[in-house]
């Protein structure tokens, strides 16, 4: 058997990559700095910790992210199967009980006989083949070890939404309902605001004290996860058309649509906590308690976790990575997940799967064939390689969106395009996806016996 592959980071990308490699019979050592050390954004000791939200977003196969869900299910994804097992009510979104989800990922990882889970920070690059899946909060020591290969690094800021205890939400104000009755019909808890309450809230957000970046840092945010106060600064009605939009909701006490609404989503299966949907923030903690306490129904809120902000780092993948997602300057190094410039839980998972598939091809002496550009995985791959962007494009993290896909052929109504993108992707993915087989060898030998 060949020397073990080292996967650094047991987040979503690293866990998926390590699991898929082990499932194929490869020897894998999965390194994770927790519990000895944590990044500023992590609190759990478990692998595959969901930091910002417990939602993997829409499960509708006609959305780009829902299409990626379907493709990952087709390839027996560790992350998607664990998410499906521990989902909580969230309309047409796939949201999970964080703790049960991470427990399930850990159990399945440790059940793989060719995989060894090894806690402790990695400060220098191990020898042999290495997959770096350390996410956007890579430790300073490992970042320094990578600098000779990566050169100038880029960054942006990411923010996390607060979580509130369910029994502290005023039931006299809140009502259960999903937009347009999707999912279970009452998966979300809604806090309605009239126009005066909304205007006062927007003003408070703008005037509230924020966590300031260091003097040498220019604030740069990922557009898909803007702090709520940054959105408020862009216009009086931006929030009412964004995370606080009331469309598809009717207050049962008035029979009318509210002017604006704050939606709360289940944080756990038992329904003991909710997160504020779209309320990622860089407000200071005292200001969060004061300003979010202005929201009807949250005047007596008990906060389980306050929102926070952290700096994310990623590499310039189109310039630095080869076609198989290994580093051009050091081919033994592969990069997976957010550190490579994909954004989102599911996108990171898909990137981990693609690296596992590319690495498996190298180790078995076969050619790596990336997924077709018309598929969700292929669209992400096009982003990583730069094929989805025009010449001179400034590489930035992105979620999977239809803008990354090749255009559809022929003319059609805008309302029909999502279904057409989805149908084309499902057909092409099925033609590309063939079951991977373990390397030609005897039955897998547990790492402990090597």
C-alpha positions in Angstrom: 0.0 0.0 0.0 1.2 3.6 -0.7 2.0 6.1 2.0 -1.1 7.6 3.7 -2.5 10.8 2.2 -2.7 13.6 4.7 -5.8 15.7 4.7 -5.5 18.9 6.8 -8.8 20.2 8.2 -11.9 18.2 9.2 -14.4 20.8 8.0 -16.9 20.0 5.3 -14.4 19.8 2.4 -11.7 17.9 4.4 -14.2 15.4 5.9 -15.8 14.8 2.5 -12.4 14.4 0.8 -11.0 12.1 3.4 -14.1 9.9 3.5 -14.2 9.5 -0.3 -10.5 8.6 -0.4 -10.9 6.1 2.4 -14.0 4.6 0.8 -11.9 3.9 -2.2 -9.3 2.0 -0.2 -6.7 4.7 0.1 -4.9 5.2 3.4 -5.8 8.6 4.9 -4.7 10.6 7.9 -7.2 13.3 8.7 -5.6 16.1 10.8 -7.7 18.5 12.7 -6.4 21.2 15.2 -9.5 20.9 17.4 -9.9 20.4 20.3 -6.4 21.5 21.2 -6.9 24.8 19.3 -9.8 26.6 17.7 -10.2 29.4 15.2 -12.1 32.5 16.4 -15.2 31.2 14.7 -15.4 27.7 16.0 -16.9 26.4 19.3 -17.4 22.7 18.8 -14.9 19.9 19.1 -16.5 17.9 16.3 -15.6 17.7 12.6 -17.8 19.3 9.9 -18.8 22.1 12.3 -21.4 24.4 10.7 -20.2 27.9 11.8 -22.3 30.6 10.2 -25.7 28.9 9.8 -27.3 25.5 10.1 -28.8 25.8 6.6 -27.4 24.2 3.4 -29.8 26.5 1.5 -32.5 25.5 -1.0 -33.1 21.9 -1.8 -35.1 22.7 -4.9 -33.3 20.9 -7.8 -34.2 23.8 -10.1 -32.0 26.2 -8.1 -28.2 26.0 -8.7 -27.6 25.0 -5.0 -30.4 22.4 -5.0 -28.9 21.0 -8.2 -25.6 20.7 -6.4 -27.4 18.8 -3.6 -28.7 16.4 -6.1 -25.3 15.8 -7.7 -23.7 15.1 -4.3 -26.4 12.7 -3.4 -25.7 10.9 -6.8 -22.1 10.4 -5.7 -22.9 9.2 -2.2 -21.7 12.3 -0.5 -20.9 11.9 3.2 -22.1 15.4 4.0 -25.3 15.3 2.1 -26.3 11.9 3.5 -25.6 13.1 7.1 -27.6 16.3 6.4 -30.5 14.4 5.1 -30.5 12.2 8.1 -30.5 15.1 10.6 -32.5 17.8 8.8 -34.9 20.1 10.7 -37.9 22.0 9.3 -36.9 24.8 7.1 -39.4 25.1 4.2 -37.7 24.1 0.9 -34.2 24.6 2.5 -32.0 21.8 3.8 -31.3 22.8 7.4 -29.8 20.5 10.0 -29.4 19.9 13.7 -25.8 21.1 14.0 -24.7 18.8 16.8 -26.4 15.6 15.5 -25.0 16.3 12.0 -21.4 16.7 13.2 -21.8 13.6 15.5 -22.9 11.6 12.4 -20.0 12.8 10.3 -17.6 11.9 13.0 -19.1 8.4 13.5 -18.9 7.6 9.8 -15.3 9.0 9.4 -14.1 6.9 12.3 -15.8 3.8 10.9 -13.6 3.8 7.8 -10.8 1.2 8.4 -8.2 3.0 6.3 -8.7 6.4 7.9 -7.1 7.7 11.0 -8.5 10.8 12.7 -5.6 12.7 14.4 -6.2 15.9 16.5 -3.6 18.6 16.9 -2.5 21.7 15.0 -0.5 21.2 11.8 2.3 23.9 11.8 4.5 22.6 9.0 3.6 20.8 5.8 3.8 17.0 6.2 5.7 14.9 3.7 4.0 13.0 0.9 0.6 13.9 -0.7 -1.3 16.5 1.2 -4.8 18.0 0.8 -5.1 21.4 2.4 -8.7 21.9 3.4 -8.2 24.3 6.3 -10.9 26.7 5.3 -10.8 30.5 5.3 -9.4 30.7 8.8 -6.1 28.8 8.2 -3.8 29.1 11.2 -1.0 31.6 11.1 1.7 28.9 11.4 0.3 26.8 8.4 -0.3 30.0 6.4 3.4 30.9 6.9 4.4 27.4 5.7 2.3 27.8 2.6 3.4 31.4 1.7 6.5 30.3 -0.3 4.1 28.5 -2.7 1.1 30.8 -2.7 2.6 34.3 -2.8 0.2 37.2 -2.2 -3.0 36.2 -0.4 -6.4 37.7 -0.8 -9.0 38.1 1.9 -12.6 39.2 2.6 -14.7 39.5 5.8 -17.4 37.0 6.8 -20.1 37.5 9.4 -22.1 35.1 11.5 -25.8 35.5 12.5 -26.9 35.4 16.2 -28.9 32.6 17.8 -31.8 33.2 20.2 -33.4 30.8 22.8 -36.8 29.7 21.4 -38.6 30.0 24.7 -37.5 33.7 25.0 -39.3 34.7 21.8 -42.7 36.4 22.6 -45.4 34.0 21.4 -47.9 36.9 21.4 -46.0 38.5 18.5 -44.5 35.6 16.6 -46.4 33.4 14.1 -45.4 30.2 12.3 -45.4 30.2 8.5 -43.2 29.4 5.6 -43.2 31.7 2.5 -46.1 30.6 0.2 -46.6 27.6 2.5 -43.4 25.8 1.3 -42.0 22.8 3.1 -44.1 22.0 6.1 -46.0 25.3 5.7 -45.1 26.5 9.2 -41.3 25.8 9.4 -40.3 29.4 10.2 -41.1 31.7 13.1 -41.9 35.2 11.9 -41.7 38.5 13.7 -43.7 41.2 11.9 -42.8 44.9 11.8 -44.9 47.8 10.7 -43.4 50.6 8.7 -42.5 52.8 11.7 -40.8 49.9 13.5 -38.9 49.0 10.4 -37.7 52.5 9.9 -36.5 52.8 13.5 -34.7 49.5 13.2 -32.9 50.5 10.0 -31.8 53.8 11.7 -30.5 52.0 14.7 -28.5 49.6 12.5 -26.8 52.5 10.7 -26.0 54.3 13.9 -24.9 51.2 16.0 -21.3 50.7 17.0 -19.5 48.2 14.8 -16.4 46.1 15.2 -13.7 47.9 13.4 -11.1 46.2 11.2 -7.4 46.8 11.8 -6.0 50.1 10.3 -4.1 48.2 7.6 -7.1 46.2 6.5 -9.7 47.4 3.9 -13.2 46.0 4.7 -14.2 43.7 1.9 -17.3 41.5 2.2 -18.6 38.5 0.3 -21.8 39.8 -1.5 -23.7 36.7 -0.6 -23.3 37.1 3.1 -23.2 40.9 3.8 -23.6 42.1 7.4 -27.1 43.3 7.9 -25.9 46.8 8.8 -24.0 47.1 5.6 -27.1 46.3 3.7 -29.0 48.9 5.7 -26.4 51.5 4.7 -27.1 50.8 1.0 -30.7 52.2 1.1 -33.8 52.7 3.2 -35.7 49.7 1.7 -32.8 47.3 0.9 -33.6 45.1 4.0 -37.4 45.1 3.2 -36.5 43.7 -0.2 -33.8 41.4 1.2 -33.7 39.3 4.4 -36.7 41.2 5.9 -38.9 40.9 2.8 -42.5 40.0 3.8 -43.6 38.4 0.5 -45.4 35.1 0.7 -46.4 35.7 4.4 -49.7 36.7 6.0 -50.0 37.7 9.6 -52.9 35.6 10.9 -54.0 38.2 13.4 -54.4 40.9 10.7 -55.0 38.9 7.6 -52.5 41.2 5.9 -48.9 41.0 4.7 -46.6 42.8 7.2 -44.5 45.7 6.0 -41.3 43.8 7.0 -40.6 40.6 8.8 -37.7 38.9 10.7 -37.6 35.2 10.1 -36.3 32.7 12.7 -35.2 29.2 11.6 -34.8 26.1 13.7 -31.3 25.7 15.0 -31.8 22.2 16.4 -34.2 19.3 15.9 -35.8 19.9 19.3 -36.6 23.5 18.4 -34.9 25.0 21.5 -33.1 27.7 19.6 -33.5 29.8 16.4 -31.1 31.7 14.2 -32.0 35.0 12.7 -32.2 34.4 9.0 -29.9 36.8 7.1 -28.9 38.7 10.2 -25.1 38.1 10.0 -23.5 41.2 11.7 -20.4 43.1 12.7 -22.2 45.0 15.4 -20.5 44.9 18.8 -22.2 42.4 21.2 -23.8 45.1 23.5 -25.2 46.8 20.4 -26.6 43.6 19.1 -28.5 43.0 22.3 -29.8 46.6 22.2 -30.7 46.9 18.5 -32.1 43.4 18.0 -34.1 43.9 21.1 -36.0 46.6 19.2 -37.5 43.8 17.0 -41.1 43.0 18.1 -41.0 39.7 20.0 -37.3 39.9 20.9 -37.6 42.5 23.7 -36.8 39.8 26.3 -34.6 37.6 24.1 -32.1 35.3 25.6 -29.1 35.2 23.3 -27.5 31.7 22.9 -24.8 33.1 20.6 -24.1 36.6 19.4 -23.1 37.4 15.8 -19.5 38.0 15.0 -17.1 38.8 12.2 -13.9 37.3 11.0 -11.4 37.6 8.2 -11.3 34.9 5.6 -8.3 34.0 3.4 -8.3 32.3 0.0 -5.8 31.7 -2.8 -5.9 32.8 -6.4 -7.0 29.4 -7.7 -7.0 30.1 -11.5 -3.4 31.3 -11.3 -2.1 28.8 -8.8 -3.9 25.5 -9.3 -3.5 22.9 -12.0 -6.4 21.2 -13.8 -6.5 18.5 -11.1 -6.7 21.1 -8.3 -3.1 20.5 -7.2 -0.6 23.3 -6.8 1.3 24.1 -9.9 4.4 25.0 -7.9 4.2 21.9 -5.7 2.1 19.1 -7.3 2.0 17.0 -4.1 -0.3 19.7 -2.5 -4.0 19.8 -3.3 -6.4 22.5 -2.1 -10.1 21.9 -1.3 -13.0 24.0 0.1 -13.1 27.7 1.0 -9.4 28.2 1.0 -9.6 27.6 -2.8 -12.2 30.3 -3.3 -15.6 28.5 -3.2 -18.1 29.9 -0.8 -20.7 27.9 1.1 -21.1 24.6 2.9 -22.3 22.6 -0.1 -19.8 24.2 -2.5 -17.0 23.3 -0.1 -18.3 19.8 0.1 -18.4 19.5 -3.7 -14.8 20.8 -3.9 -13.6 18.2 -1.4 -15.3 15.5 -3.5 -13.7 16.7 -6.7 -10.2 16.8 -5.1 -10.8 13.2 -3.9 -11.7 12.1 -7.4 -8.7 13.9 -9.0 -6.3 12.5 -6.4 -7.8 9.0 -6.9 -7.2 9.3 -10.7 -3.5 10.3 -10.1 -2.9 7.4 -7.7 -4.5 4.9 -10.0 -2.7 6.1 -13.1 -5.9 7.3 -14.9 -6.9 10.6 -16.3 -8.9 13.0 -14.2 -12.0 14.0 -16.2 -13.8 16.9 -14.5 -17.6 17.1 -14.6 -19.2 18.7 -17.6 -19.4 22.5 -17.4 -23.2 22.3 -17.7 -23.4 20.6 -14.3 -23.3 22.3 -10.9 -20.0 20.6 -10.0 -18.7 21.5 -13.4 -19.7 25.1 -12.9 -17.8 25.3 -9.6 -14.8 23.7 -11.3 -15.0 26.4 -14.1 -14.9 29.0 -11.3 -11.8 27.4 -9.8 -10.0 27.2 -13.1 -11.1 30.6 -14.3 -13.0 29.3 -17.3 -16.3 30.8 -16.1 -14.8 34.4 -16.0 -13.6 36.8 -18.6 -9.9 37.6 -19.0 -8.6 40.0 -16.3 -11.4 39.0 -13.9 -10.5 39.6 -10.2 -10.9 36.2 -8.6 -13.3 36.3 -5.7 -15.1 33.6 -3.6 -18.5 32.6 -5.0 -21.5 30.4 -4.4 -22.7 28.1 -7.2 -25.0 30.3 -9.4 -26.3 29.8 -12.9 -24.1 32.7 -14.0 -21.2 30.2 -13.8 -22.9 27.8 -16.2 -22.5 27.9 -20.0 -25.5 29.8 -21.6 -28.5 27.7 -22.7 -28.9 27.2 -26.4 -31.8 28.8 -28.2 -34.4 31.3 -27.0 -36.8 30.7 -24.1 -38.8 32.6 -21.6 -37.0 33.7 -18.5 -39.4 31.7 -16.3 -38.4 28.5 -18.1 -34.6 28.9 -17.8 -34.1 27.4 -14.3 -35.9 24.2 -15.3 -33.9 24.0 -18.5 -30.6 24.5 -16.7 -31.5 21.8 -14.2 -32.7 19.3 -16.9 -29.5 19.8 -18.9 -27.3 19.4 -15.8 -29.1 16.2 -14.6 -28.7 14.6 -18.0 -25.1 15.5 -18.4 -24.1 14.6 -14.9 -25.6 11.2 -15.2 -23.6 10.6 -18.4 -20.4 11.7 -16.6 -20.9 10.0 -13.3 -19.6 6.4 -13.2 -19.0 4.6 -9.9 -15.5 4.9 -8.7 -13.8 1.6 -7.8 -11.0 1.1 -5.2 -7.4 0.8 -6.5 -6.5 -2.6 -7.7 -5.4 -4.3 -4.5 -6.4 -6.7 -1.8 -9.0 -5.7 0.7 -8.3 -2.4 2.5 -5.8 -2.8 5.3 -6.6 -0.8 8.5 -4.0 2.0 9.1 -3.2 0.6 12.6 -1.8 -2.6 11.0 0.5 -0.9 8.5 
